[in-house]
Amino acid sequence: MLKVPHHQVAGHQAGDGQLGPLVDGSGRFYKPLQDNGRGDDELKFYKLFSSNTGIPDHIRRFFPVFYGTEDILASDGTGLCSHLVLQDLVSNHLNPSIMDIKIGSRTWAPEFPEDYIKKCSKKDKETTGLTLGFRISGLEIYGSEESGYWKPERELVRKFSADDVRLILRKFVSSNASTDSEPDCSFASVVYGGSTGILSQLRELKAWFEDQTIFHFYSCSVLLVYEKELALKGRSSGAEVKLVDFAHVVDACPQDSEKNQFLSENSTNE
């Protein structure tokens, strides 16, 4: 039984006649192919990324597993629609705290249509995209079984200033996130710090981004996820960094990609 994702904090959401992603409860995430060619571009990225043997395994773990495509009933009631079938990145978490961060001071590629560039440029200027090089797109922070999640409205998140972002990054690892009190940052060391923390993972990704020449990434998002209850029990917080949203990724070596795709499709097993 497909259902609306319970922990989606950004992007197009299914429900009320709207087209959006669905999950099957067994670890798979179904994302409808976007219109205006964006869905085809994202599908192309996943195929190229999955088949490229030059991408090391320690980098692949930051990306959702790609299972192909499937035609399923769209969430908006319009009938069958082609969906990307991806790994549900939070299916193995019980009560995750999640933050979706749109990366880059520019979320458009030079070859994009002029009207789309204007739209993206306007949003970049209205958010912290230009001042910080990223903006928060959405978040939810788990408090407790009694209090549930603190999840600010999207319109409020869209208006975050640089100071607001700094505050949110502290609230994200605090036990008192939903209050007006000064964030206590109780979980900062186990979530952000350490050899397996978020900062270490981001540095690992940054090193690859600075070295790789395979893709140009525009308008992608970084998901930060951790489990507060695990940290309270003195165990690992389960902190994870994942990259998502690749509708605007540009292939930096299209001729090489076409050649590799041809060889992959025409190879035979001995």
Backbone as CSV, one residue per row, in Angstrom:
resi,resn,N_x,N_y,N_z,CA_x,CA_y,CA_z,C_x,C_y,C_z
1,MET,0.837,-1.191,0.000,0.000,0.000,0.000,0.879,1.251,0.000
2,LEU,0.771,2.050,-1.052,1.554,3.278,-1.137,0.900,4.369,-0.291
3,LYS,1.737,5.192,0.325,1.222,6.257,1.183,2.103,7.493,1.085
4,VAL,1.582,8.601,1.581,2.330,9.863,1.580,3.449,9.759,2.610
5,PRO,4.674,10.184,2.274,5.779,10.128,3.239,5.472,10.938,4.496
6,HIS,5.694,10.330,5.634,5.398,10.981,6.905,6.448,12.023,7.266
7,HIS,7.664,11.838,6.767,8.758,12.711,7.196,9.301,13.600,6.068
8,GLN,8.471,13.936,5.108,8.906,14.839,4.051,8.871,16.270,4.565
9,VAL,9.978,16.995,4.437,10.047,18.354,4.983,10.159,19.419,3.890
10,ALA,10.375,19.031,2.625,10.512,20.008,1.541,10.064,19.351,0.239
11,GLY,9.982,20.165,-0.819,9.608,19.640,-2.120,8.104,19.519,-2.283
12,HIS,7.687,19.031,-3.452,6.272,18.860,-3.752,5.702,17.723,-2.909
13,GLN,4.586,17.979,-2.244,3.987,16.981,-1.373,2.686,16.449,-1.960
14,ALA,2.484,15.151,-1.833,1.276,14.511,-2.325,0.102,14.822,-1.389
15,GLY,-1.085,14.656,-1.921,-2.278,14.886,-1.115,-3.073,16.067,-1.593
16,ASP,-4.386,16.043,-1.324,-5.278,17.142,-1.718,-5.186,17.432,-3.213
17,GLY,-5.105,16.367,-4.007,-5.067,16.544,-5.450,-3.743,16.996,-6.008
18,GLN,-2.682,16.959,-5.200,-1.369,17.406,-5.649,-0.488,16.201,-5.979
19,LEU,0.353,16.379,-6.997,1.283,15.328,-7.390,2.528,15.400,-6.515
20,GLY,2.879,14.280,-5.919,4.050,14.241,-5.058,4.524,12.821,-4.848
21,PRO,5.592,12.633,-4.089,6.176,11.305,-3.897,5.352,10.447,-2.950
22,LEU,5.575,9.138,-3.041,4.912,8.168,-2.187,5.954,7.171,-1.674
23,VAL,5.637,6.479,-0.607,6.512,5.430,-0.076,5.690,4.158,0.088
24,ASP,6.382,3.009,0.083,5.658,1.741,0.177,5.775,1.068,1.537
25,GLY,6.501,1.705,2.468,6.628,1.139,3.802,7.670,0.050,3.923
26,SER,8.301,-0.312,2.810,9.323,-1.358,2.855,10.690,-0.854,2.408
27,GLY,10.845,0.474,2.410,12.155,1.045,2.113,12.319,1.645,0.739
28,ARG,11.214,1.817,0.003,11.315,2.410,-1.335,10.483,3.687,-1.435
29,PHE,11.032,4.630,-2.169,10.482,5.986,-2.308,10.173,6.198,-3.790
30,TYR,8.943,6.574,-4.091,8.492,6.719,-5.477,8.303,8.200,-5.800
31,LYS,9.183,8.715,-6.640,9.160,10.138,-6.981,8.676,10.323,-8.414
32,PRO,7.541,11.026,-8.611,7.041,11.216,-9.980,8.024,12.023,-10.817
33,LEU,8.187,11.622,-12.080,9.065,12.370,-12.975,8.471,13.759,-13.206
34,GLN,9.265,14.780,-12.979,8.802,16.149,-13.132,8.601,16.495,-14.608
35,ASP,7.789,17.532,-14.847,7.514,17.948,-16.220,8.628,18.851,-16.754
36,ASN,8.426,19.366,-17.950,9.391,20.269,-18.608,10.782,19.653,-18.763
37,GLY,10.819,18.331,-18.867,12.099,17.659,-19.088,12.916,17.424,-17.835
38,ARG,12.491,17.987,-16.710,13.283,17.857,-15.486,13.308,16.413,-14.990
39,GLY,12.173,15.724,-15.127,12.140,14.326,-14.722,13.055,13.464,-15.564
40,ASP,13.071,13.711,-16.873,13.963,12.963,-17.763,15.423,13.241,-17.427
41,ASP,15.718,14.498,-17.069,17.091,14.850,-16.699,17.514,14.154,-15.411
42,GLU,16.594,14.074,-14.453,16.930,13.407,-13.194,17.118,11.909,-13.414
43,LEU,16.262,11.318,-14.247,16.409,9.901,-14.580,17.755,9.656,-15.258
44,LYS,18.130,10.536,-16.170,19.418,10.411,-16.850,20.562,10.459,-15.850
45,PHE,20.464,11.360,-14.878,21.519,11.442,-13.867,21.658,10.123,-13.119
46,TYR,20.528,9.598,-12.643,20.601,8.363,-11.863,21.194,7.221,-12.675
47,LYS,20.844,7.135,-13.958,21.394,6.076,-14.799,22.901,6.246,-14.965
48,LEU,23.335,7.486,-15.221,24.762,7.738,-15.410,25.538,7.510,-14.119
49,PHE,24.971,7.991,-13.011,25.645,7.848,-11.721,25.774,6.374,-11.343
50,SER,24.691,5.624,-11.549,24.682,4.210,-11.164,25.664,3.388,-11.983
51,SER,25.850,3.749,-13.263,26.693,2.953,-14.155,28.144,3.422,-14.202
52,ASN,28.445,4.565,-13.594,29.801,5.113,-13.662,30.707,4.421,-12.650
53,THR,31.659,3.657,-13.145,32.551,2.901,-12.272,33.625,3.772,-11.627
54,GLY,33.703,5.040,-12.035,34.719,5.927,-11.472,34.302,6.577,-10.172
55,ILE,33.069,6.328,-9.727,32.598,6.920,-8.479,32.864,5.938,-7.340
56,PRO,33.660,6.319,-6.355,34.028,5.386,-5.284,32.837,5.045,-4.381
57,ASP,32.901,3.879,-3.765,31.815,3.403,-2.907,31.574,4.325,-1.718
58,HIS,32.639,4.917,-1.190,32.455,5.762,-0.013,31.709,7.047,-0.359
59,ILE,31.618,7.379,-1.660,30.815,8.523,-2.100,29.399,8.072,-2.460
60,ARG,29.260,6.899,-3.014,27.927,6.382,-3.374,26.991,6.318,-2.174
61,ARG,27.556,6.106,-0.988,26.707,5.969,0.197,25.970,7.258,0.539
62,PHE,26.411,8.379,-0.043,25.741,9.652,0.207,24.543,9.877,-0.723
63,PHE,24.337,8.984,-1.669,23.265,9.134,-2.657,22.224,8.031,-2.471
64,PRO,20.948,8.310,-2.772,19.927,7.260,-2.681,20.218,6.135,-3.665
65,VAL,19.924,4.919,-3.277,20.013,3.784,-4.189,18.917,3.934,-5.240
66,PHE,19.265,3.704,-6.502,18.329,3.836,-7.622,17.895,2.452,-8.072
67,TYR,16.561,2.219,-8.088,16.032,0.915,-8.462,15.375,0.910,-9.839
68,GLY,15.419,2.032,-10.544,14.800,2.103,-11.862,13.540,2.960,-11.836
69,THR,12.629,2.699,-12.748,11.377,3.448,-12.813,10.203,2.464,-12.780
70,GLU,9.044,2.997,-12.423,7.835,2.173,-12.382,6.623,3.063,-12.617
71,ASP,5.686,2.571,-13.399,4.429,3.290,-13.612,3.444,2.901,-12.520
72,ILE,3.067,3.878,-11.702,2.099,3.642,-10.632,1.053,4.749,-10.665
73,LEU,-0.028,4.556,-9.936,-1.085,5.557,-9.883,-0.567,6.823,-9.206
74,ALA,-0.728,7.952,-9.896,-0.243,9.221,-9.376,-1.058,9.665,-8.166
75,SER,-0.418,10.387,-7.270,-1.081,10.835,-6.042,-2.162,11.876,-6.300
76,ASP,-2.141,12.514,-7.494,-3.133,13.542,-7.790,-4.374,12.977,-8.481
77,GLY,-4.416,11.663,-8.635,-5.596,11.026,-9.200,-5.697,11.063,-10.708
78,THR,-4.601,11.373,-11.397,-4.637,11.489,-12.860,-4.336,10.174,-13.570
79,GLY,-4.159,9.102,-12.828,-3.892,7.807,-13.450,-2.441,7.395,-13.345
80,LEU,-2.026,6.489,-14.220,-0.658,5.982,-14.183,0.350,7.073,-14.527
81,CYS,1.435,7.068,-13.796,2.486,8.064,-14.007,3.825,7.399,-13.730
82,SER,4.826,7.738,-14.526,6.157,7.164,-14.349,6.838,7.782,-13.128
83,HIS,7.368,6.925,-12.284,8.048,7.365,-11.054,9.459,6.801,-10.995
84,LEU,10.386,7.589,-10.465,11.686,7.077,-10.061,11.480,6.229,-8.822
85,VAL,12.105,5.080,-8.771,12.035,4.233,-7.576,13.389,4.323,-6.882
86,LEU,13.375,4.912,-5.691,14.606,5.216,-4.973,14.562,4.636,-3.559
87,GLN,15.691,4.665,-2.916,15.773,4.279,-1.516,15.040,5.310,-0.660
88,ASP,14.191,4.836,0.248,13.556,5.712,1.231,14.582,5.980,2.324
89,LEU,15.121,7.174,2.347,16.284,7.481,3.171,16.007,7.509,4.672
90,VAL,14.748,7.590,5.071,14.448,7.637,6.500,13.668,6.409,6.975
91,SER,13.512,5.413,6.113,12.702,4.252,6.472,13.297,3.456,7.626
92,ASN,14.620,3.570,7.825,15.261,2.823,8.904,15.386,3.642,10.179
93,HIS,14.742,4.815,10.213,14.747,5.655,11.404,13.367,5.652,12.037
94,LEU,13.318,5.585,13.369,12.044,5.570,14.080,11.476,6.979,14.245
95,ASN,12.253,7.865,14.844,11.821,9.252,15.063,12.937,10.205,14.626
96,PRO,13.150,10.349,13.332,14.290,11.140,12.854,14.069,12.643,12.962
97,SER,15.139,13.345,13.265,15.183,14.791,13.087,15.830,15.024,11.731
98,ILE,15.208,15.887,10.909,15.615,16.032,9.505,15.714,17.503,9.138
99,MET,16.742,17.823,8.358,16.860,19.161,7.784,17.211,19.033,6.309
100,ASP,16.493,19.774,5.466,16.739,19.792,4.023,17.395,21.122,3.684
101,ILE,18.614,21.072,3.136,19.381,22.280,2.830,19.677,22.331,1.333
102,LYS,19.193,23.375,0.692,19.468,23.592,-0.735,20.862,24.212,-0.865
103,ILE,21.738,23.550,-1.620,23.126,23.994,-1.669,23.386,24.865,-2.901
104,GLY,24.340,25.758,-2.759,24.762,26.600,-3.874,24.227,28.019,-3.777
105,SER,25.054,28.966,-4.165,24.618,30.366,-4.230,23.888,30.652,-5.530
106,ARG,23.954,29.694,-6.468,23.237,29.813,-7.738,22.615,28.465,-8.055
107,THR,21.294,28.447,-8.201,20.587,27.178,-8.377,20.161,26.947,-9.820
108,TRP,20.807,27.592,-10.749,20.473,27.415,-12.163,21.741,27.279,-13.002
109,ALA,21.610,26.516,-14.067,22.721,26.334,-15.005,22.607,27.343,-16.144
110,PRO,23.725,27.741,-16.753,23.694,28.745,-17.826,22.812,28.364,-19.003
111,GLU,22.645,27.054,-19.261,21.862,26.630,-20.422,20.363,26.553,-20.142
112,PHE,19.943,26.911,-18.920,18.520,26.885,-18.593,17.788,27.994,-19.347
113,PRO,16.470,27.839,-19.582,15.688,28.901,-20.227,15.739,30.194,-19.415
114,GLU,15.696,31.321,-20.116,15.866,32.617,-19.458,14.803,32.869,-18.391
115,ASP,13.545,32.492,-18.675,12.492,32.740,-17.696,12.698,31.918,-16.427
116,TYR,13.245,30.706,-16.599,13.493,29.870,-15.428,14.675,30.422,-14.619
117,ILE,15.687,30.928,-15.309,16.834,31.532,-14.626,16.374,32.724,-13.789
118,LYS,15.494,33.546,-14.331,14.983,34.702,-13.592,14.233,34.269,-12.344
119,LYS,13.438,33.216,-12.484,12.681,32.698,-11.350,13.616,32.196,-10.246
120,CYS,14.618,31.417,-10.639,15.566,30.877,-9.666,16.412,31.982,-9.048
121,SER,16.852,32.925,-9.864,17.688,34.021,-9.387,16.941,34.868,-8.362
122,LYS,15.660,35.081,-8.601,14.841,35.859,-7.666,14.770,35.163,-6.309
123,LYS,14.555,33.842,-6.334,14.472,33.092,-5.087,15.821,33.072,-4.376
124,ASP,16.913,32.955,-5.139,18.240,32.960,-4.531,18.497,34.272,-3.791
125,LYS,18.059,35.387,-4.393,18.285,36.706,-3.790,17.398,36.937,-2.574
126,GLU,16.226,36.307,-2.559,15.278,36.515,-1.467,15.573,35.637,-0.255
127,THR,16.463,34.669,-0.410,16.810,33.765,0.687,18.280,33.953,1.050
128,THR,18.814,33.024,1.838,20.224,33.112,2.222,21.134,32.462,1.184
129,GLY,20.581,32.095,0.021,21.381,31.441,-1.004,22.624,32.220,-1.388
130,LEU,22.464,33.531,-1.579,23.601,34.350,-1.996,24.533,34.676,-0.837
131,THR,23.984,34.957,0.342,24.819,35.384,1.464,25.570,34.231,2.119
132,LEU,24.940,33.056,2.195,25.558,31.914,2.867,26.006,30.818,1.906
133,GLY,25.475,30.842,0.679,25.791,29.767,-0.263,24.883,28.566,-0.099
134,PHE,23.871,28.693,0.744,22.866,27.637,0.921,21.648,28.241,1.599
135,ARG,20.545,27.512,1.534,19.348,27.934,2.264,18.647,26.705,2.822
136,ILE,17.995,26.860,3.945,17.214,25.781,4.530,15.864,25.729,3.835
137,SER,15.495,24.541,3.330,14.219,24.385,2.625,13.122,23.837,3.528
138,GLY,13.505,23.149,4.578,12.521,22.588,5.489,13.200,21.780,6.574
139,LEU,12.486,21.559,7.675,13.051,20.778,8.765,11.967,20.307,9.719
140,GLU,12.286,19.268,10.449,11.489,18.843,11.584,12.440,18.267,12.621
141,ILE,12.181,18.606,13.877,13.056,18.187,14.969,12.227,17.426,15.988
142,TYR,12.618,16.206,16.253,11.876,15.387,17.204,12.169,15.828,18.627
143,GLY,11.079,15.977,19.401,11.226,16.362,20.800,11.143,15.158,21.719
144,SER,9.956,14.607,21.841,9.728,13.445,22.687,8.424,12.791,22.261
145,GLU,8.104,11.668,22.881,6.840,10.998,22.562,5.646,11.886,22.899
146,GLU,5.804,12.699,23.937,4.718,13.574,24.349,4.603,14.807,23.453
147,SER,5.723,15.436,23.153,5.692,16.697,22.400,5.700,16.501,20.891
148,GLY,6.159,15.341,20.425,6.213,15.090,18.990,7.290,15.909,18.297
149,TYR,6.957,16.418,17.107,7.938,17.138,16.290,7.701,18.647,16.308
150,TRP,8.808,19.379,16.265,8.726,20.816,16.010,9.042,21.013,14.528
151,LYS,8.071,21.528,13.787,8.206,21.665,12.341,7.668,23.033,11.918
152,PRO,8.559,24.026,11.738,8.100,25.364,11.343,7.472,25.358,9.957
153,GLU,6.508,26.240,9.752,5.825,26.349,8.463,6.810,26.720,7.355
154,ARG,6.542,26.237,6.156,7.450,26.474,5.028,7.604,27.962,4.725
155,GLU,6.530,28.720,4.864,6.616,30.151,4.570,7.574,30.834,5.531
156,LEU,7.585,30.396,6.781,8.524,30.947,7.755,9.949,30.547,7.410
157,VAL,10.137,29.278,7.037,11.469,28.785,6.684,12.030,29.559,5.489
158,ARG,11.170,29.840,4.511,11.604,30.543,3.302,12.158,31.934,3.624
159,LYS,11.705,32.532,4.713,12.114,33.893,5.075,13.296,33.925,6.040
160,PHE,13.888,32.773,6.326,15.010,32.743,7.268,16.131,33.679,6.824
161,SER,16.623,34.466,7.764,17.808,35.291,7.533,19.044,34.472,7.910
162,ALA,20.219,35.063,7.689,21.455,34.368,8.055,21.486,34.088,9.556
163,ASP,21.014,35.038,10.364,20.967,34.823,11.815,19.983,33.726,12.176
164,ASP,18.863,33.671,11.466,17.886,32.604,11.706,18.494,31.235,11.415
165,VAL,19.251,31.156,10.333,19.880,29.889,9.956,20.853,29.437,11.040
166,ARG,21.639,30.348,11.547,22.582,30.000,12.618,21.836,29.473,13.843
167,LEU,20.704,30.111,14.150,19.901,29.672,15.287,19.319,28.278,15.040
168,ILE,18.823,28.042,13.845,18.226,26.749,13.513,19.261,25.633,13.571
169,LEU,20.467,25.902,13.102,21.517,24.882,13.156,21.842,24.497,14.597
170,ARG,21.631,25.427,15.520,21.822,25.124,16.945,20.596,24.399,17.503
171,LYS,19.413,24.852,17.119,18.189,24.192,17.572,18.136,22.735,17.114
172,PHE,18.664,22.488,15.942,18.606,21.151,15.354,19.231,20.102,16.263
173,VAL,20.200,20.496,17.060,20.889,19.550,17.945,20.627,19.875,19.412
174,SER,19.448,20.464,19.694,19.103,20.853,21.060,17.921,20.046,21.577
175,SER,17.849,19.915,22.892,16.729,19.220,23.518,15.539,20.136,23.716
176,ASN,15.742,21.454,23.550,14.668,22.421,23.765,14.363,23.202,22.491
177,ALA,14.379,22.508,21.342,14.221,23.169,20.043,12.889,23.889,19.898
178,SER,11.831,23.360,20.485,10.497,23.924,20.278,10.177,25.104,21.189
179,THR,11.111,25.464,22.052,10.878,26.573,22.980,11.578,27.835,22.497
180,ASP,11.290,28.931,23.175,11.954,30.201,22.867,13.228,30.388,23.678
181,SER,13.578,29.378,24.452,14.788,29.451,25.263,16.029,29.367,24.385
182,GLU,17.145,29.778,24.943,18.418,29.644,24.244,18.682,28.170,23.977
183,PRO,18.970,27.794,22.718,19.234,26.384,22.405,20.355,25.825,23.262
184,ASP,20.134,24.625,23.840,21.153,24.059,24.722,22.210,23.244,23.980
185,CYS,21.970,22.956,22.697,22.948,22.231,21.864,23.431,20.936,22.514
186,SER,22.513,20.248,23.189,22.864,19.051,23.947,23.491,17.956,23.099
187,PHE,23.089,17.899,21.824,23.533,16.793,20.983,24.545,17.231,19.919
188,ALA,25.083,18.420,20.061,25.993,18.953,19.042,27.215,18.069,18.842
189,SER,27.811,17.606,19.924,29.059,16.847,19.803,28.839,15.489,19.156
190,VAL,27.701,14.836,19.442,27.475,13.501,18.894,26.839,13.525,17.509
191,VAL,26.238,14.660,17.127,25.617,14.767,15.808,26.550,15.449,14.811
192,TYR,27.061,16.597,15.168,27.947,17.335,14.271,29.392,16.855,14.348
193,GLY,29.850,16.478,15.541,31.262,16.169,15.747,31.616,14.706,15.577
194,GLY,32.876,14.407,15.836,33.351,13.034,15.776,33.679,12.573,14.370
195,SER,34.294,11.412,14.286,34.746,10.889,12.987,33.590,10.452,12.093
196,THR,32.426,10.192,12.688,31.266,9.780,11.895,30.153,10.817,11.916
197,GLY,30.425,12.000,12.454,29.419,13.043,12.559,29.155,13.743,11.230
198,ILE,28.195,14.652,11.265,27.770,15.354,10.051,28.898,16.176,9.444
199,LEU,29.683,16.862,10.258,30.761,17.691,9.715,31.818,16.838,9.017
200,SER,32.142,15.703,9.600,33.121,14.810,8.969,32.602,14.299,7.633
201,GLN,31.321,13.948,7.581,30.728,13.467,6.334,30.689,14.571,5.275
202,LEU,30.370,15.777,5.698,30.339,16.891,4.754,31.732,17.185,4.195
203,ARG,32.745,17.071,5.028,34.122,17.282,4.550,34.500,16.225,3.510
204,GLU,34.053,15.009,3.739,34.333,13.924,2.788,33.665,14.211,1.443
205,LEU,32.415,14.667,1.482,31.712,15.036,0.259,32.373,16.223,-0.422
206,LYS,32.761,17.209,0.372,33.394,18.419,-0.169,34.671,18.072,-0.921
207,ALA,35.458,17.163,-0.368,36.706,16.760,-1.026,36.416,16.132,-2.385
208,TRP,35.355,15.335,-2.465,35.004,14.708,-3.748,34.490,15.751,-4.734
209,PHE,33.656,16.662,-4.275,33.131,17.708,-5.149,34.260,18.565,-5.735
210,GLU,35.271,18.820,-4.959,36.384,19.644,-5.418,37.252,18.913,-6.431
211,ASP,37.157,17.590,-6.439,38.021,16.790,-7.306,37.294,16.229,-8.535
212,GLN,36.013,15.904,-8.409,35.282,15.238,-9.492,35.004,16.190,-10.656
213,THR,35.031,15.633,-11.861,34.754,16.413,-13.078,33.686,15.724,-13.923
214,ILE,32.829,14.934,-13.254,31.830,14.143,-13.968,30.535,14.925,-14.169
215,PHE,30.097,15.633,-13.118,28.827,16.344,-13.155,28.989,17.784,-12.675
216,HIS,28.063,18.632,-13.157,27.875,19.965,-12.584,26.564,19.905,-11.797
217,PHE,26.654,20.105,-10.478,25.473,19.993,-9.627,24.853,21.368,-9.388
218,TYR,23.587,21.509,-9.771,22.829,22.724,-9.503,21.546,22.361,-8.761
219,SER,21.193,23.159,-7.777,19.909,23.060,-7.074,19.680,21.707,-6.410
220,CYS,20.753,21.067,-5.951,20.607,19.831,-5.196,20.391,20.165,-3.716
221,SER,19.983,19.177,-2.963,19.782,19.380,-1.530,20.592,18.368,-0.735
222,VAL,20.988,18.794,0.445,21.626,17.921,1.417,20.619,17.644,2.524
223,LEU,20.384,16.368,2.794,19.545,15.981,3.922,20.439,15.643,5.108
224,LEU,20.149,16.252,6.253,20.821,15.911,7.506,19.814,15.161,8.366
225,VAL,20.192,13.978,8.828,19.267,13.130,9.588,19.992,12.557,10.804
226,TYR,19.285,12.510,11.943,19.824,11.804,13.101,18.687,11.387,14.026
227,GLU,19.011,10.502,14.977,18.031,9.983,15.936,18.380,10.477,17.335
228,LYS,17.541,11.367,17.869,17.789,11.919,19.195,17.713,10.839,20.277
229,GLU,16.788,9.901,20.136,16.603,8.869,21.164,17.820,7.967,21.283
230,LEU,18.493,7.715,20.160,19.715,6.914,20.216,20.799,7.647,20.997
231,ALA,20.897,8.955,20.751,21.898,9.753,21.451,21.616,9.801,22.951
232,LEU,20.345,9.864,23.328,19.968,9.897,24.740,20.353,8.606,25.454
233,LYS,20.377,7.516,24.709,20.725,6.220,25.293,22.234,5.971,25.281
234,GLY,22.998,7.010,24.869,24.441,6.885,24.864,24.998,6.134,23.685
235,ARG,24.146,5.883,22.686,24.589,5.183,21.485,24.888,6.199,20.385
236,SER,25.315,5.722,19.235,25.538,6.610,18.097,24.230,7.291,17.720
237,SER,24.297,8.546,17.306,23.089,9.292,16.942,22.537,8.873,15.583
238,GLY,23.274,8.035,14.867,22.838,7.640,13.526,22.890,8.784,12.542
239,ALA,23.739,9.778,12.803,23.810,10.959,11.936,24.187,10.561,10.518
240,GLU,23.416,11.077,9.558,23.654,10.766,8.155,23.546,12.016,7.302
241,VAL,24.344,12.060,6.254,24.269,13.097,5.225,23.906,12.421,3.916
242,LYS,22.865,12.928,3.251,22.437,12.368,1.973,22.190,13.499,0.974
243,LEU,22.545,13.252,-0.280,22.269,14.201,-1.350,21.022,13.762,-2.100
244,VAL,20.136,14.715,-2.415,18.901,14.406,-3.138,18.594,15.520,-4.132
245,ASP,17.644,15.265,-5.001,17.125,16.235,-5.984,18.164,16.547,-7.068
246,PHE,18.054,15.826,-8.186,19.052,15.953,-9.246,18.443,16.312,-10.598
247,ALA,17.313,17.019,-10.576,16.649,17.395,-11.824,17.436,18.431,-12.617
248,HIS,18.399,19.092,-11.964,19.152,20.144,-12.644,20.642,19.837,-12.741
249,VAL,20.995,18.588,-12.562,22.393,18.198,-12.706,22.757,18.155,-14.183
250,VAL,23.934,18.666,-14.503,24.396,18.705,-15.888,25.584,17.766,-16.048
251,ASP,25.522,16.922,-17.043,26.615,16.000,-17.348,27.804,16.802,-17.878
252,ALA,28.929,16.706,-17.191,30.102,17.478,-17.587,30.844,16.853,-18.762
253,CYS,30.622,15.561,-19.013,31.305,14.849,-20.096,30.285,14.041,-20.892
254,PRO,29.391,14.706,-21.624,28.311,13.978,-22.301,28.796,12.931,-23.295
255,GLN,29.890,13.205,-24.027,30.377,12.235,-25.005,30.887,10.968,-24.335
256,ASP,31.622,11.136,-23.223,32.115,9.972,-22.490,30.960,9.175,-21.902
257,SER,29.924,9.887,-21.407,28.780,9.215,-20.804,28.025,8.394,-21.833
258,GLU,27.859,8.945,-23.038,27.156,8.214,-24.095,27.942,6.963,-24.483
259,LYS,29.266,7.095,-24.530,30.107,5.945,-24.880,29.993,4.866,-23.807
260,ASN,30.090,5.256,-22.526,30.015,4.290,-21.435,28.642,3.624,-21.385
261,GLN,27.588,4.418,-21.658,26.244,3.866,-21.660,26.094,2.816,-22.767
262,PHE,26.666,3.112,-23.936,26.607,2.174,-25.087,27.313,0.883,-24.729
263,LEU,28.528,1.013,-24.138,29.300,-0.178,-23.781,28.571,-1.014,-22.729
264,SER,27.922,-0.308,-21.770,27.207,-1.022,-20.712,26.016,-1.784,-21.274
265,GLU,25.282,-1.143,-22.185,24.094,-1.763,-22.743,24.414,-2.897,-23.699
266,ASN,25.636,-2.907,-24.263,25.981,-3.901,-25.267,27.013,-4.925,-24.773
267,SER,27.310,-4.868,-23.493,28.261,-5.825,-22.952,27.563,-7.159,-22.686
268,THR,28.325,-8.234,-22.686,27.778,-9.562,-22.409,28.555,-10.194,-21.267
269,ASN,27.888,-11.023,-20.506,28.553,-11.738,-19.427,29.227,-13.002,-19.958
270,GLU,30.454,-13.187,-19.554,31.186,-14.383,-20.010,30.623,-15.625,-19.317
